[in-house]
Amino acid sequence: MAPAEDGGIFVSLWSLGYQDDPRGVHTHKIVRWSSEDPSMDVDLIDDRGRRWHVESLVPGQDILAMAQCQEWLAYQAVHAERLAVIDAAARQLQVDKMETWPE
């Protein structure tokens, strides 16, 4: 997350598998958010009125999502060096997008 000059925040959402397709990283300027319990989930609204609901993974509740997460963590451990390079490039791309965000 990064603050915007007008009080919004920029959030980059990373899809699993972004290492094969960097288009899986999306930056959004969030102008409103709400949550009854931010540690569990949050609703986001961007500057274009699009909405996202983001949930935390809770062990034992979503078995498939937890399995995918464990699979990703194992992949990440094996490919840490490669992913560090990809992460740095993807982060810089997102920073460039934030700095030139249309008002």
Beta strands, then each sheet from edge to edge (+ up, - down):
strand 1: 2-3
strand 2: 9-14
strand 3: 25-34
strand 4: 41-46
strand 5: 51-55
sheet 1: 1+ 2- 3+ 4- 5+
end
